[in-house]
Amino acid sequence: MNWETLYRSKVSDVATALNIIESGNRIYIGGGAGVPVELTRGLTERASELRDVELTHILTFADAPYCKPEFQDSFRVNALFIGHNVRKAVQEGRADFTPVFLNEIPGLFKNGYLPIDVALITLSPPDEHGFCSFGVEVGTTKPAAEAAKVIVAEVNQQMPRTLGDSFIHLSRIDHIVEVDYPVPEAPQGGSSAEHLQVGANIAEMIPNGATLQMGIGSIPDAVLQNLGNHKDLGIHTELFSDGVVDMVGKGVFTCSRKTFHPGKIVAGFLFGTKKLYDFIHNNPLIELHPTDYVNDPFNIAQNNQMVAINSALEVDLTGQVCADSIGPLLYSGVGGQVDFIRGAARSKGGLPIIALLSTAKGGTMSRITPLLKHGAGVVTSRNDVHFVVTEFGVASLYGKSIRQRSQALINIAHPKFRDELTFEAQKLGYI
């Protein structure tokens, strides 16, 4: 049987494809912008027929109708990273959160910690050999699909074909639903004057020829806007977005001096707009791989001059970083922060950076704090932190005492909070 005939034999409508799902199943839903929109909608329409179905996924950029209170007897989300669309359900106790390093998520599926009954995924159309690409979301979706008992795939005519370790042969797929809709787009961060100053402070630290990890949002965008005069930079990152496209066009990111996958931008998944999706389609510059490869600290460290740029909600005066909760209120997830901080720390000439604005809530609250809020989670320990950057400068913490760390962090806090922070540091016996 040739692949075209095999393909046609697997095609069905949404309802038929989803008939294999039963009460008590654990379902993986493709993450990021690789959400199978029609399949998740069809699954929700079956709510009255199902009970105790666990839905597990990372951050997704699409509606999550299965999180509505009226469906709580049918579906319960187990978020491996909390996005805006499931945050309310998690905080109200109608959904779960599993804290885990991004590089270890594939192992949860492969090694039986979270065995997957059915993977609902999105793929590009097959090529002439019958291989489909996972497109914009390879990171955790390819490992989940490979570990699942059953694979149900949307084949989307508008899903870009990305290269790297990003393919699955259609013989591995059990059911195919053909769709044709735009890939979900992620909102792009805007950069304030304060964000741009943080970006400028970080850009001054980055040498020509360095390899960068950055995510999406205001601070990564601000860093990109300050790199126009840099040369021969590379990218090895869990994800990137639209801002990279322009910098490739300007010759800033050539990847020519990378020491791991030279000449290639390496990532696990992508969030952005159609501009990005058009750029990555069949682009030999781009390689996507699963996150147990991309986020493996050993692999990260093989990039000389690896610069890891990660954000935080607050940092205490000893250097502890909270990035996933506001006090005890669960907000996001661990993601790849620790993976890349540790990888960059072991890179020759590496720079592990935590970046944040000095204040929150309209300038009324310092993000540099004497102690983390009661109940706050420590994502990156003080032992792992090397550099903390705000719009007021750079604090170098590695190898420094608590007294030295406290003073360095006070110096990059907003000036209106420095006296208060000094007073609290003295009370705590730090300085």
RADAVEN-V611840 format. One record per residue. N is the residue number from 1. OMEGA is omega in whole degrees, -180 to 180 (* if undefined). Layout:
n->(N | N)
omega->(OMEGA | OMEGA)
This chain:
n->(1 | 2 | 3 | 4 | 5 | 6 | 7 | 8 | 9 | 10 | 11 | 12 | 13 | 14 | 15 | 16 | 17 | 18 | 19 | 20 | 21 | 22 | 23 | 24 | 25 | 26 | 27 | 28 | 29 | 30 | 31 | 32 | 33 | 34 | 35 | 36 | 37 | 38 | 39 | 40 | 41 | 42 | 43 | 44 | 45 | 46 | 47 | 48 | 49 | 50 | 51 | 52 | 53 | 54 | 55 | 56 | 57 | 58 | 59 | 60 | 61 | 62 | 63 | 64 | 65 | 66 | 67 | 68 | 69 | 70 | 71 | 72 | 73 | 74 | 75 | 76 | 77 | 78 | 79 | 80 | 81 | 82 | 83 | 84 | 85 | 86 | 87 | 88 | 89 | 90 | 91 | 92 | 93 | 94 | 95 | 96 | 97 | 98 | 99 | 100 | 101 | 102 | 103 | 104 | 105 | 106 | 107 | 108 | 109 | 110 | 111 | 112 | 113 | 114 | 115 | 116 | 117 | 118 | 119 | 120 | 121 | 122 | 123 | 124 | 125 | 126 | 127 | 128 | 129 | 130 | 131 | 132 | 133 | 134 | 135 | 136 | 137 | 138 | 139 | 140 | 141 | 142 | 143 | 144 | 145 | 146 | 147 | 148 | 149 | 150 | 151 | 152 | 153 | 154 | 155 | 156 | 157 | 158 | 159 | 160 | 161 | 162 | 163 | 164 | 165 | 166 | 167 | 168 | 169 | 170 | 171 | 172 | 173 | 174 | 175 | 176 | 177 | 178 | 179 | 180 | 181 | 182 | 183 | 184 | 185 | 186 | 187 | 188 | 189 | 190 | 191 | 192 | 193 | 194 | 195 | 196 | 197 | 198 | 199 | 200 | 201 | 202 | 203 | 204 | 205 | 206 | 207 | 208 | 209 | 210 | 211 | 212 | 213 | 214 | 215 | 216 | 217 | 218 | 219 | 220 | 221 | 222 | 223 | 224 | 225 | 226 | 227 | 228 | 229 | 230 | 231 | 232 | 233 | 234 | 235 | 236 | 237 | 238 | 239 | 240 | 241 | 242 | 243 | 244 | 245 | 246 | 247 | 248 | 249 | 250 | 251 | 252 | 253 | 254 | 255 | 256 | 257 | 258 | 259 | 260 | 261 | 262 | 263 | 264 | 265 | 266 | 267 | 268 | 269 | 270 | 271 | 272 | 273 | 274 | 275 | 276 | 277 | 278 | 279 | 280 | 281 | 282 | 283 | 284 | 285 | 286 | 287 | 288 | 289 | 290 | 291 | 292 | 293 | 294 | 295 | 296 | 297 | 298 | 299 | 300 | 301 | 302 | 303 | 304 | 305 | 306 | 307 | 308 | 309 | 310 | 311 | 312 | 313 | 314 | 315 | 316 | 317 | 318 | 319 | 320 | 321 | 322 | 323 | 324 | 325 | 326 | 327 | 328 | 329 | 330 | 331 | 332 | 333 | 334 | 335 | 336 | 337 | 338 | 339 | 340 | 341 | 342 | 343 | 344 | 345 | 346 | 347 | 348 | 349 | 350 | 351 | 352 | 353 | 354 | 355 | 356 | 357 | 358 | 359 | 360 | 361 | 362 | 363 | 364 | 365 | 366 | 367 | 368 | 369 | 370 | 371 | 372 | 373 | 374 | 375 | 376 | 377 | 378 | 379 | 380 | 381 | 382 | 383 | 384 | 385 | 386 | 387 | 388 | 389 | 390 | 391 | 392 | 393 | 394 | 395 | 396 | 397 | 398 | 399 | 400 | 401 | 402 | 403 | 404 | 405 | 406 | 407 | 408 | 409 | 410 | 411 | 412 | 413 | 414 | 415 | 416 | 417 | 418 | 419 | 420 | 421 | 422 | 423 | 424 | 425 | 426 | 427 | 428 | 429 | 430 | 431)
omega->(178 | -172 | 179 | 178 | 178 | 179 | -177 | -178 | -177 | -175 | 176 | 175 | -175 | -175 | -180 | -178 | -176 | 179 | -178 | -179 | -178 | 174 | 180 | 178 | 167 | -176 | 170 | 177 | 180 | -171 | 176 | 176 | 178 | -179 | 174 | -169 | -178 | 180 | 179 | 176 | 179 | 178 | 180 | 179 | 177 | -172 | -176 | -178 | -170 | 176 | 173 | 174 | 178 | 178 | -179 | 178 | 172 | 176 | 178 | 178 | 177 | 176 | 176 | -175 | -180 | 179 | -178 | -177 | -177 | -179 | -172 | 175 | -178 | -174 | 171 | -179 | 169 | -175 | 174 | 169 | -173 | 174 | -177 | -174 | 177 | -174 | -178 | -180 | 178 | -176 | 178 | 177 | 178 | 178 | -176 | 174 | 176 | 178 | -177 | 174 | -177 | -178 | -178 | -179 | 178 | 180 | 176 | -180 | -174 | -172 | 170 | 176 | 175 | 180 | -175 | 175 | -177 | 173 | 175 | -170 | 174 | -179 | 170 | 173 | -179 | 174 | -174 | 178 | 180 | 178 | 174 | 176 | 174 | 172 | -171 | -176 | 176 | -168 | 180 | -176 | 178 | 178 | 180 | 179 | -179 | -179 | -174 | 175 | -178 | 177 | 173 | -173 | 162 | 171 | -172 | 180 | -177 | 177 | 179 | 178 | 178 | -176 | -177 | 176 | -165 | -172 | 172 | 179 | -175 | 176 | 179 | -175 | -178 | -178 | -180 | 173 | -179 | 180 | 179 | 178 | -180 | 176 | 180 | -179 | -179 | 178 | -180 | -178 | 173 | -176 | 175 | 177 | 179 | 177 | -179 | 178 | 173 | 179 | 179 | 179 | 179 | -178 | 179 | -180 | -170 | 178 | 171 | 180 | -180 | 173 | -171 | 164 | 175 | 180 | 175 | -180 | -172 | -178 | 175 | 178 | -180 | 176 | -180 | -179 | -179 | -176 | -173 | -179 | 179 | -178 | 170 | 175 | 176 | 178 | 168 | -168 | 177 | 179 | 170 | -174 | -170 | -174 | -180 | -175 | -178 | -178 | 172 | 180 | -180 | 179 | 179 | 179 | 177 | -178 | -174 | -178 | 176 | 179 | 176 | -171 | 179 | 179 | -177 | 166 | -177 | 180 | 177 | 180 | -172 | 171 | 177 | -179 | -180 | 177 | 179 | -176 | 176 | -177 | -173 | -175 | 178 | -177 | -178 | 177 | -171 | 172 | 174 | -178 | 174 | -174 | 175 | 173 | -177 | -173 | 175 | -178 | 178 | 179 | 179 | -176 | 178 | 172 | 173 | 180 | 179 | -180 | 179 | -178 | -178 | -174 | -179 | 172 | 175 | 177 | 179 | -172 | 174 | 179 | 177 | -175 | 171 | -178 | -174 | -179 | 173 | -167 | 179 | -176 | -178 | -171 | -176 | -179 | -180 | -179 | -177 | -175 | -177 | 177 | -175 | 176 | -180 | 177 | 180 | 180 | -178 | 178 | 175 | -178 | -176 | 179 | 174 | -172 | 168 | -176 | 179 | 170 | -176 | -177 | 175 | 178 | 176 | 178 | -177 | -176 | 177 | 174 | 169 | -170 | 176 | 177 | 173 | 178 | 177 | 179 | -179 | 178 | 174 | 177 | 178 | -176 | 179 | 179 | -178 | -171 | 177 | -177 | 171 | -175 | 169 | 177 | -178 | 175 | -175 | 174 | 178 | -171 | -171 | 180 | -177 | 178 | 177 | 178 | -180 | 179 | -178 | -179 | 180 | -180 | 175 | -178 | 179 | 172 | 176 | -176 | -176 | 179 | -172 | 179 | 179 | 179 | 178 | 179 | -179 | 178 | 177 | 177 | -179 | -179 | -179 | -180 | *)
